[in-house]
């Protein structure tokens, strides 16, 4: 645990994208919060998303947002959670459970850091 906390302290000082691996219930979300609150992003938002709890279309809308009229029921423009976490931390729990299509869009975002 001390080694994990030391690695978290080191990465908190960078702008790196971090992948936390571990079994369910091992404290990945606690470690993500630790990294957030010990980083220069501590005053910005920390947003957590449980990816496995949302169906593909809803997850994509929650992450990326949508424009008015993009689909039935989209009565107004909605910013996504990626925009809500701007300048802060976005923790995507159970990311391995999302579909390849959404993973591809998310990878594009992570590489370019642009919505």
ZAFIDREN-793138 format. One record per atom (N, C-alpha, C): atom name; x, y, z. Coordinates in Angstrom, 1 decimal, padded with zeros to 4 digits, m for minus. Each point is the difference from the previous one (the first is absolute). Example, Ala and Ser with C-alpha at 12.3 -4.5 7.8 and 13.67 -1.06 7.14 Angstrom:
// residues 2
site, X, Y, Z
N, 013.2, m005.7, 007.8
CA, m000.9, 001.2, 000.0
C, 000.9, 001.2, 000.0
N, m000.4, 001.1, m000.7
CA, 000.9, 001.1, 000.0
C, m000.8, 001.1, 000.8
// end
This chain:
// residues 115
site, X, Y, Z
N, 000.8, m001.2, 000.0
CA, m000.8, 001.2, 000.0
C, 000.9, 001.3, 000.0
N, 001.1, m000.1, 000.7
CA, 000.9, 001.2, 000.1
C, 000.6, 000.2, m001.4
N, 000.3, m001.0, m000.7
CA, 000.5, 000.2, m001.4
C, m001.1, 000.6, m000.9
N, m001.2, m000.4, 000.1
CA, m001.1, 000.5, m000.8
C, m000.2, 001.5, 000.3
N, 000.0, 000.4, 001.3
CA, m000.1, 001.4, 000.4
C, 001.2, 000.8, m000.5
N, 001.1, m000.5, 000.0
CA, 001.2, 000.7, m000.5
C, m000.1, 000.2, m001.5
N, m000.4, m001.0, m000.7
CA, m000.2, 000.2, m001.5
C, m001.1, 001.0, m000.2
N, m001.1, 000.0, 000.8
CA, m001.1, 000.9, m000.2
C, 000.5, 001.4, 000.2
N, 000.9, 000.2, 001.0
CA, 000.5, 001.4, 000.3
C, 000.8, 000.5, m001.2
N, 000.8, m000.9, m000.5
CA, 000.9, 000.3, m001.2
C, m000.9, 000.4, m001.2
N, m001.0, m000.8, m000.3
CA, m000.8, 000.3, m001.2
C, m000.9, 001.2, 000.2
N, m000.3, 000.4, 001.3
CA, m000.9, 001.1, 000.3
C, 000.7, 001.3, m000.5
N, 001.3, 000.0, 000.0
CA, 000.7, 001.2, m000.4
C, 000.2, 000.2, m001.5
N, m000.6, m000.9, m000.8
CA, 000.1, 000.0, m001.4
C, m001.4, 000.2, m000.7
N, 000.0, 000.1, m001.3
CA, m001.2, 000.1, m000.7
C, m000.3, m001.3, m000.7
N, 000.6, m001.1, 000.4
CA, m000.2, m001.3, m000.6
C, m001.4, m000.5, 000.1
N, m000.4, m000.8, m000.9
CA, m001.2, m000.8, 000.1
C, 000.3, m001.2, 000.7
N, m000.7, m000.4, 001.0
CA, 000.3, m001.2, 000.9
C, m001.0, m001.1, m000.2
N, 000.5, m001.2, m000.1
CA, m000.9, m001.2, 000.0
C, 000.2, m000.7, 001.3
N, m001.0, m000.1, 000.8
CA, 000.1, m000.8, 001.3
C, m000.7, m001.3, m000.2
N, 000.8, m001.1, 000.2
CA, m000.5, m001.4, m000.2
C, m000.1, m000.6, 001.4
N, m001.1, m000.9, 000.1
CA, m000.1, m000.7, 001.2
C, m001.4, m000.6, 000.0
N, m000.2, m001.0, 000.9
CA, m001.3, m000.7, 000.1
C, m001.0, 001.0, 000.6
N, m001.3, m000.3, m000.2
CA, m001.0, 000.8, 000.5
C, 000.1, 000.0, 001.5
N, m000.2, 001.2, 000.6
CA, 000.1, 000.1, 001.5
C, 001.4, 000.2, 000.5
N, 001.0, 000.2, m000.8
CA, 001.4, 000.2, 000.5
C, 000.3, 001.5, 000.3
N, m000.9, 000.9, m000.3
CA, 000.3, 001.4, 000.4
C, 000.5, 000.9, m001.1
N, m000.3, m000.4, m001.3
CA, 000.5, 000.8, m001.1
C, m000.6, 001.4, 000.0
N, m001.3, 000.1, 000.4
CA, m000.6, 001.4, 000.1
C, 000.6, 000.8, 001.1
N, 000.4, m000.6, 001.1
CA, 000.7, 000.7, 001.1
C, 001.3, 000.5, m000.4
N, 000.7, m000.9, m000.8
CA, 001.4, 000.4, m000.5
C, m000.2, 001.2, m001.0
N, m001.0, m000.1, m000.9
CA, m000.2, 001.1, m000.9
C, m000.3, 001.3, 000.7
N, m000.8, 000.0, 001.1
CA, m000.3, 001.2, 000.7
C, 001.3, 000.5, 000.7
N, 000.8, m000.9, 000.5
CA, 001.3, 000.4, 000.6
C, 000.9, 000.7, m001.0
N, 000.1, m000.6, m001.2
CA, 000.7, 000.7, m001.0
C, m000.5, 001.4, m000.3
N, m001.3, 000.0, m000.2
CA, m000.7, 001.3, m000.3
C, 000.3, 001.1, 001.1
N, m000.2, m000.4, 001.3
CA, 000.1, 001.0, 001.0
C, 001.5, 000.3, 000.4
N, 001.0, m000.8, m000.4
CA, 001.4, 000.4, 000.2
C, 000.6, 000.6, m001.2
N, m000.8, 000.2, m001.0
CA, 000.5, 000.6, m001.3
C, m000.3, 001.5, m000.1
N, 000.5, 000.6, m001.0
CA, m000.3, 001.4, m000.3
C, m001.4, 000.2, m000.4
N, m000.8, m001.1, m000.3
CA, m001.3, 000.1, m000.4
C, m001.0, m000.1, 001.1
N, 000.4, 000.1, 001.3
CA, m000.8, m000.3, 001.1
C, m001.2, 001.0, 000.1
N, 000.2, 001.3, m000.4
CA, m001.1, 001.0, 000.1
C, m001.0, m000.2, m001.2
N, 000.3, m000.8, m001.0
CA, m000.9, m000.2, m001.1
C, m000.8, m001.2, 000.3
N, m001.0, m000.3, m000.9
CA, m000.9, m001.1, 000.3
C, 000.6, m001.4, m000.1
N, m000.5, m000.9, 000.8
CA, 000.3, m001.4, m000.1
C, m001.3, m000.7, m000.3
N, 000.0, m000.6, m001.2
CA, m001.2, m000.7, m000.5
C, 000.2, m001.5, m000.1
N, m000.9, m000.8, 000.6
CA, 000.1, m001.4, m000.1
C, m001.2, m000.6, m000.8
N, 000.3, m000.9, m000.9
CA, m001.1, m000.6, m000.8
C, 000.2, m001.5, 000.1
N, m001.1, m000.7, 000.4
CA, 000.0, m001.5, 000.0
C, m000.5, m000.4, m001.4
N, 000.9, m000.4, m000.8
CA, m000.3, m000.2, m001.4
C, m000.9, m001.3, m000.2
N, 000.2, m001.0, 000.8
CA, m000.8, m001.2, m000.2
C, m001.5, 000.2, 000.4
N, m000.3, 001.1, 000.7
CA, m001.4, 000.2, 000.4
C, m000.8, 000.6, m001.1
N, 000.6, 000.5, m001.0
CA, m000.7, 000.7, m001.1
C, 000.0, m000.7, m001.3
N, m001.1, m000.1, m000.7
CA, 000.0, m000.6, m001.4
C, 000.8, 000.9, m000.9
N, 000.5, m000.6, m001.1
CA, 000.9, 000.7, m000.9
C, m000.5, 001.4, m000.4
N, m001.2, 000.1, m000.5
CA, m000.5, 001.3, m000.5
C, 000.0, 001.1, 001.1
N, m000.5, m000.4, 001.2
CA, 000.0, 000.9, 001.1
C, 001.4, 000.4, 000.5
N, 000.9, m001.0, 000.0
CA, 001.3, 000.3, 000.4
C, 000.7, 001.0, m000.9
N, m000.2, m000.2, m001.3
CA, 000.6, 000.9, m001.0
C, m000.5, 001.4, 000.2
N, m001.3, 000.1, 000.2
CA, m000.6, 001.4, 000.2
C, 000.5, 000.6, 001.3
N, 000.1, m000.8, 001.1
CA, 000.5, 000.5, 001.2
C, 001.4, 000.4, 000.0
N, 000.8, m000.7, m000.8
CA, 001.4, 000.4, m000.1
C, 000.2, 001.2, m000.9
N, m000.5, m000.1, m001.2
CA, 000.2, 001.0, m001.0
C, m001.0, 001.1, m000.1
N, m001.2, m000.2, 000.6
CA, m001.0, 001.0, m000.2
C, m000.7, m000.1, m001.3
N, m001.0, 000.9, m000.3
CA, m000.7, 000.0, m001.2
C, m000.5, 001.4, m000.4
N, m000.4, 000.2, m001.2
CA, m000.5, 001.2, m000.5
C, m001.6, m000.1, 000.0
N, m000.6, 001.1, 000.0
CA, m001.5, 000.0, m000.1
C, m000.4, m000.7, m001.3
N, m001.0, m000.9, 000.1
CA, m000.5, m000.7, m001.2
C, 000.9, m001.1, m000.5
N, 001.0, m000.4, 000.7
CA, 000.9, m001.1, m000.4
C, m000.7, m001.3, 000.0
N, m001.0, m000.2, 000.8
CA, m000.8, m001.2, 000.1
C, m001.4, 000.4, 000.6
N, m000.9, m000.9, m000.1
CA, m001.4, 000.2, 000.6
C, 000.2, 000.3, 001.5
N, m000.6, 001.0, 000.4
CA, 000.1, 000.4, 001.4
C, 001.2, 000.9, 000.4
N, 000.8, 000.3, m001.0
CA, 001.1, 001.0, 000.3
C, m000.5, 001.4, m000.3
N, m000.7, 000.6, 001.0
CA, m000.6, 001.3, m000.1
C, 000.9, 001.1, 000.2
N, 001.2, m000.2, 000.5
CA, 000.9, 001.1, 000.2
C, 001.4, m000.6, 000.0
N, 001.0, 000.9, m000.2
CA, 001.4, m000.4, 000.0
C, 000.4, m000.5, 001.4
N, 000.8, m001.0, 000.1
CA, 000.5, m000.5, 001.3
C, 001.5, m000.3, m000.1
N, 000.8, 000.7, 000.9
CA, 001.4, m000.4, 000.1
C, 000.2, m001.3, 000.6
N, 001.0, m000.7, m000.4
CA, 000.2, m001.3, 000.6
C, 001.0, 000.1, 001.2
N, 000.2, m001.2, 000.6
CA, 000.9, m000.1, 001.2
C, 001.4, 000.3, m000.3
N, 000.4, m000.2, m001.3
CA, 001.4, 000.3, m000.4
C, 000.2, 001.5, 000.2
N, m001.0, 000.8, m000.5
CA, 000.1, 001.4, 000.1
C, m000.1, 000.5, 001.5
N, m000.9, m000.7, 000.8
CA, m000.2, 000.3, 001.4
C, 001.3, m000.2, 000.8
N, 000.9, m000.9, m000.4
CA, 001.2, m000.3, 000.7
C, 001.2, 000.9, m000.5
N, m000.3, 000.9, m000.9
CA, 001.0, 000.9, m000.6
C, 000.9, 000.6, 001.1
N, 001.3, m000.2, m000.1
CA, 001.0, 000.5, 001.0
C, 000.1, m000.8, 001.2
N, m000.8, m001.1, 000.1
CA, 000.0, m000.8, 001.2
C, 000.3, m001.5, m000.3
N, m000.7, m000.9, 000.6
CA, 000.2, m001.4, m000.1
C, m001.3, m000.7, m000.5
N, 000.1, m000.9, m000.9
CA, m001.1, m000.9, m000.4
C, 000.4, m001.4, 000.3
N, m000.7, m000.7, 000.9
CA, 000.2, m001.3, 000.3
C, m001.0, m000.9, m000.6
N, 000.4, m000.9, m001.0
CA, m000.9, m000.8, m000.6
C, 000.1, m001.4, 000.5
N, m000.9, m000.4, 000.9
CA, 000.0, m001.3, 000.6
C, m000.6, m001.1, m000.9
N, 000.6, m001.2, 000.0
CA, m000.5, m001.1, m000.8
C, 000.1, 000.4, m001.5
N, 001.0, 000.6, m000.4
CA, 000.2, 000.5, m001.4
C, 000.1, m001.2, m001.0
N, 000.4, m001.2, 000.5
CA, 000.1, m001.2, m000.9
C, m001.3, m000.5, m000.4
N, m001.1, 000.5, 000.7
CA, m001.4, m000.5, m000.3
C, m000.6, 000.8, m001.2
N, 000.6, 001.1, m000.4
CA, m000.7, 000.7, m001.1
C, 000.3, m000.6, m001.4
N, m000.8, 000.3, m000.9
CA, 000.1, m000.5, m001.4
C, 001.3, 000.5, m000.7
N, 000.4, m000.7, m001.0
CA, 001.1, 000.4, m000.8
C, m000.2, 001.4, m000.7
N, m001.2, 000.2, m000.4
CA, m000.3, 001.3, m000.7
C, 000.2, 001.2, 001.0
N, m000.5, m000.1, 001.2
CA, 000.2, 001.1, 001.0
C, 001.4, 000.0, 000.4
N, 000.7, m001.1, 000.2
CA, 001.4, 000.0, 000.3
C, 000.8, 000.7, m001.0
N, m000.3, m000.2, m001.3
CA, 000.7, 000.7, m001.1
C, m000.2, 001.5, 000.1
N, m001.2, 000.5, 000.3
CA, m000.2, 001.4, 000.1
C, 000.7, 000.6, 001.2
N, 000.0, m000.8, 001.1
CA, 000.7, 000.4, 001.2
C, 001.5, 000.1, m000.2
N, 000.5, m001.0, m000.7
CA, 001.5, 000.0, m000.3
C, 000.3, 001.3, m000.8
N, m000.8, 000.3, m001.0
CA, 000.3, 001.2, m000.8
C, 000.0, 001.2, 000.8
N, m000.9, 000.1, 001.0
CA, m000.1, 001.1, 000.9
C, 001.3, 000.1, 000.9
N, 000.4, m001.2, 000.5
CA, 001.2, m000.1, 000.9
C, 001.3, 000.4, m000.8
N, 000.0, m000.4, m001.2
CA, 001.2, 000.3, m000.8
C, 000.1, 001.5, m000.4
N, m001.1, 000.6, m000.4
CA, m000.1, 001.4, m000.5
C, m000.2, 001.0, 001.2
N, m000.7, m000.5, 001.0
CA, m000.4, 000.8, 001.1
C, m001.0, 001.1, m000.5
N, m000.7, m000.3, m001.0
CA, m001.0, 000.9, m000.6
C, m001.3, m000.7, m000.2
N, m001.1, 000.7, 000.3
CA, m001.3, m000.5, m000.2
C, m000.5, 000.2, m001.4
// end
